[in-house]
Amino acid sequence: MAITYLKRGKSDAERSDEDAKTRAVVEATLKDIEARGDAAVRELSEKFDNYSPPAFRLSQKEIDALIAQVTPREMEDLKFAQENVRRFAQAQRDSMLDIEIEMQPGVILGHKNIPVQSVGCYVPGGKFPMVASAHMSVATASVAGVPRIIACTPPFNGAPNPAVIAAMHLGGAHEIYVMGGIQAVGAMAIGTETIDPVHLLVGPGNAFVAEAKRQLFGRVGIDLFAGPTETMVIADETVDAEICATDLLGQAEHGYNSPCVLLTNSEKLANETLVEIDRLLEILPTAGTARVSWEDYGEVIVCDTYDEMLSVADDIASEHVQVMTDRDDWFLEHMTCYGALFLGARTNVANGDKVIGTNHTLPTKKAGRYTGGLWVGKYLKTHSYQKITTDEAAAEIGAYGSRLCMLEGFVGHAEQCNVRVRRYGGVNVPYGEGAPAREAAE
């Protein structure tokens, strides 16, 4: 296997050190929120966002005033994107069926898909107002039927962002708070004097938000580990350097630690893309952020074959994977570890982020090896149930259960079965013994 790195990002050790520092900060902050509630949240908001309103929760009057600042064109665009998200989420929901089957006469098994009863949706917005994240988390929760949806977003330039608030409201949020970072996630999960805790946390965020969700998992559910944006471009010479460089830098502008990787089997394309990235960084308005991500986390990897490209891609398990090759569907068929695929040069990650309808809250840091992204199913819990409707079935299943419990040494378990064998089957099973097999009983 011939794999050449023309450019590498920070080493795993360096990234691990940064993660350790983040863990310590988050742990101390969450403990403070748990101990001091609203007071801690307010201090953190003042410190990090320079924002301390009379109440962090917006009233309906405040929501209406903010929505009034959104132009008709902006509102139409919001509604178009949100309708796409809702339609795709509804199609996903329709695919999830409640079931009930009769396993044998008198024995009925089934499951129901039940919405979680409350969800906290985090919508990033301190650096860029992430309007689309409101569609992805709030509107999808609404499609799932969650009865209590609360949404938090940080202030933008010192005040609530009208477009973000409009998107939250249109999406179906029942409570809207203007809070950011660890304090928002912590308040939603732990609860304070003025915020009732939720059962599930969803939504993307920076490294601190992602780590806070990780530490809070167990106390509440979380959608997935969705930290700083990652992107990978898999390309061959069917495309050019301009489109590759644009797709890499388009995601690098998210933050200072957004990994972006070019994976190609063309050294010519790789070198041309490096040159094009340097050119674009001179004219990109967000180059101050994108340049840092590219310098610290950007990588260019050249492989000999498509099979090698596939192997490397699955190992990296990037959040966004833009595939532009002469065999895009081959990658769709064979790739197993990623957040979402964007197939062909006509497609791009920004479409998925903002408007096309798939969810943009996706797994990062190799989490694509064990989970997909946020979707309507994350808001649903599949609960099984059982029902026995005849005496004969109660006695038969009870006898099997009794013997299998005794096989494991669970005498009390066996007696739960035995009492049904005695009551509904008329077989006298001595206390503390397994039920006889049917042929022996007969």
N, C-alpha and C positions, 0 to 999 in steps of 0.2 A: 504494500500500500504506500503510495507516494503522496504525502500531504505536506504542503509547504505553507508556512505562515509568512506572508509578506509584511504583516503588521500584527502586533499583539497588544492586548490591553493589559490592565493590571492583573497581577498574578492571583491565584486562588488564595494564597496566604494574605496578601494585602486586602483582598475583599473580606476575608474572614476577620481580620482585625477591625475593619470598619463595622462589620456586623456586631462584634462583641461590644463595641462602644455604644452602638445604637441600643442593644439589649439592656445595658445598664441604665441608660437614660430613661427608657420606657418603663422599666420595672419600678424605678423610684417615683416616676410621675404617676403611674397607676396606683401605687400605694398612697400617695398624697391625695388623689381624687377619692379613693375609698375612705380615707380618714376624715377629710374635710369637705367633701361634697362640693356644693355650689361655690364656696369661697375659693377652693383650689382652682376650679374651672375659671372663675373670674380672673384670678391672678395670672393664670397661664394665658388667657386671652389678652390681657393687658400687656404681658411680657412679649408674646410672639406676634400678636396681630394689632397691638395698640388699639384695642377695641373693647369698650366696656359700656354697653347699652343698659338702660334700666332693666330690660328683660331680654334674654337671648332668644326666646321664642317669639316669632313674629305673630302679631295679631292679624285677624282677617283684614282689618283696615289697612295695616301696613303692607300686607300682601297685595291688596288691590291697588294701592298707590304705586308699588314697584312694577306691577304688571302694566299699569298705564304708561310707564316709561318705555315699554317695548314697542317698536314701530310695527305697523301692519305687515311689512315685508318680513321682518324678523319673526313675528308671530306665525306667519304662514310657513316659514321655513321650519320653525320648531314643530309645528303640527305635522308637517310632512314627514320629518324624521321620526317623530314619536309614533305616528301611525304605522310606519314600517316596522318599528320595534314591536309594537303591540300585535301586528298581524303575524309576525314570525313567532312571537311568544305564544300567541293563541294556537297556532298550528302545532307547536310543540306540546302545549297543554292538551290539545285534542288527541295527541298520540298516546297519552298516559291514561290508561283505562283502569277503572275499578274492575276487579274480577271476583267471581264466585263459582266454584266447581263442586260437584258431588263426587268425592274421591271413591266412595263405595256406598252402597245403600245406607242412608241415614247419617253419613259423615260429610259435613259441608265445610269447606275451607274457602277463605277469600281474603282480599285486601282492599283497603280504601286509601286513596290519596287525599290527605288532609292538609290544608295550609298551616304553616306556622302561625301562631296567634299574634305575634308582633315582630317587626323587623326594623332595624336601624340602618338607614342608607347613608353612607358617607359619599359626598360629592366634592372632590377636590376643587380648589378654586383660589388659593392664595397667590400663585404665580400666574396661572391662566384660569379663567372662569370656565370650568369643565361642564358646560351646558349639557353635552351629550350623556354624561354620567348619570344625570337625573333620569333621562329616558331609560337607560339600561337597568338601573336599580329600582327606581320608584314605579315606573310604568309596568315593568315586568312583575313586580310584587303585586300590583293591582290586578293584572291579568290572572295571577295565581289565586287571587281571592283572599289575600292577607287582610285581616280586619283592622289592624293598627299598623300604619306605616308612618314612621317618623324619619325626617331627613335633616342632615346637618351639612352645612357648607361654610367655609371660612369667609370673612369679609374680603372684598376685593377693593384695594385702594381705600380701605377704611370704612366701607359701607357694603350692605348686601348688594349682590349683582342682580339687576332686574331680570335678565334673561334666565339666569340659573333658577331664581325664585319662580319665575313663570313656568319653567319646565317642571319643577317639582310640583307645583300646584296642578298643572295640567295632567301630570302623571298620576295624581291621586294621593299625594301625601296628606296625612291627617294632622301632622304637627311639623312645623318647619322651624329649625333653630339656626342661628348664624353663629357657628362655632367651628373651629378647625383643629386639625392635628390630633395629637394624643388625647387632648382634653375632650374633643367631640366623641371620639370612639369610646374612651373610658366612661364618659357620662352616660352614653347610650347603653353600654353593657352593664355597668356597675349600678347606675342610678344615682340620683342626688335628691335633695329635698324637693326639687321642682320637676324632676324628670323621672318617670317610672322606667325601670330597666326593660330591655327588649329580650327576646328569645334568640334572635339571629342578627348578626352583623354582616353587611354586604358592602361592596364598593371598593374601588381602587384607591391608591394613595401613595405617598412617598414612603421611604424606608421606615420612618417612625410609625406611620399609620399601619403599615403592613406588620411590623413587629408587635405593635399593640394588639392587633387582631390575633396574632399568633399566641401571645401570652394570655389573652382572654378566652381563647378556645377551651371549652370544657365548662366554664361558667356560662358561656353562650355558644351557640353554633356560629360558624363563619362560613362564608361562601367558598373561599379558597385563599391561598397565599398570593395576593396581587400587589406586588411592590413596584419599584421603578420600571418604566417601560423598557422592553427589549424588542429588537427587531433583527431579522435575518433576511437577506436577499440571496436567493439561490438563482444564479443566472448563468447562461451560456452566451455564445456569440449571436444568438437571435435578437439580443437587445444591445443597447449601447451604454457607454459610461454615464451619459447625462441622466438617464432614467434610473440607473443603479445608484448614483450619487444622491440624486434627489430623494429617492425612497429611503436611503440610510439617514440622511440629515433631517428628513421630515419627522422622524421619530426621535432623533438625538436631541431635538430642541425641548423635549419634555422636561429634562432636568440635567443635573451635572453628573449623574451616574446612570445613564441610560445606555446599556450595551447595544452596539449595532455591528453586525457581522456581514461581510460579503463572502459568500461561498460560491466558488466558480471552478470550472475546468478549463478556463482560458486565462493564461498569465497575461496575455495582451489586454483583455478586458479588465483584469485586476489592476494593472499598472495605469491604464487610462482612467479608471475610476478614482484612483488615488489622486491623480492630477486634477480631475474634475471636482473632487471634494475640496481641494485647496482653492480652486477658483470660486466655487459657490460660497465658501466660508468668508470670502471677501465682500460678498454682496448680500448675504442672507441677513435680514434684520435681527433674527434671533441667534446670530452666530456666537454671541457672548456665552450662551448656554451650550449650543450644539458643539462648538469647538472643544469645550472641556470634555464633554461626553465622548467625542470622537477620539481625542488624544488619549484619554485615560481608559476608555472601554471599547474603542473601535478595534475591529480585527478584520484582516483580509486573509482568506484561506484558499489556496489553490490545490485542487485534487486532479488526479489523472482521469478518473472515470466517474460516471453518474452513480455507480454503486458506492464509491467512496464518499461522494457528496451526500448521499442518503444516510450513510453510517454516521458521518460527522454531524449532520443535521439532527438526527435522532438523539445523539449523545448530548448536544447542546440544549435541545428541547426549548427553543426560543418561544417567547410569547407570540410574536407576530412573524409569520414566515411568508414572504413574498416570493412566489415561484414564477420565473420567467425563462422558460427553456423550450426546447422542441418536444418536450414530453411532460407537460404539466400534469396531465391526468395520471401518468405513471407515478409521480410523487404523491398525488392524492391517494392512489391505491396502496402505496407501500409505506408511507410515513406513518409512524405510530406515536411519536412524542412531540407535541407542540401545543400552543394555545389555539391559534386559528390559522388556516391557510388562505392565502390570497392568490388566486391562480390566474396567470396570464398578465401581459403588460397592460391590458385595458383595466384591470382591477388594481386597487391599491389599498394600503392599510388605512389611509385617512377616510376612505369610504366606509370601512368597517367601524372605524372610531366614531363617526359622526352621523351616518344617515342611512346606510343600506338596509339595516334591519337586524343583523346579527349582533350579539352582545359583545361589547368591547372590554368587559371585565374578565381578564384572562390570566391563566397561571404563569408565574415567573419563577426564576431561580430553580429551573428544572422540575417544577411541580407538574408540568405537562406530562411527566412520566406516569403520574397516578391520578390526575384529575383533568377534566375539561374545564371550560369557562363557566361563568355565571349563566344560568338559563332558568326558565320558569320552574323546572323541576327542583332547583335548589330551595325553593320556597315551600315545597311540598314534602310531607313525611308519609311514607308508605307503611301503613299499619295493617298487620294481619289479624284475622279473627277465625275462630273455630266454633262449630256448632254440631252437636250430635242430637239427632231427632228421634231415634228409635231405641227401644230397650236392647234389641239384638246387637245393634252397633255399639252401644255403650259397654255391653258385656264383652264383646269380641275385642274392641280396641283396648279396653281395660285389662284384659288378660295378657295381651301382648305387652302393654305398658308395664304391668306388674313384674313380669319376668325380666324385662330389660332394665327396670330400676334395680331389681335384686342383683342383676349381673354387675352393676356398678356399686352395690353396697348401700344404696339409698332406700332404707326400709320405710322411712316416712313417706317418701315419694310412692313407693309400692302400695302403701295403704290407701293413698288417694285413688289409685286404680282399683284396689281390692274391694273397697266399699261399694264401688259401682258394679263390680262383678257379683258381689253378694246381693245387692239390692235389685239390679236389673236383669241378672242372669240366673239367679237362684242357685249359685254355686257357693258352697261354704268354704271359704279360704281362711285358714287359721291366721290369726294376727301374727305378722312378722314373717310370713312365708309368701313366696311367689304363687300366683295363680297357676293351676294346672293347665297343661295344654288341652285343647278342645277334645282331642281323641282320648286322652286319659280321663277327662271328666265324663265323657260319654261312656 
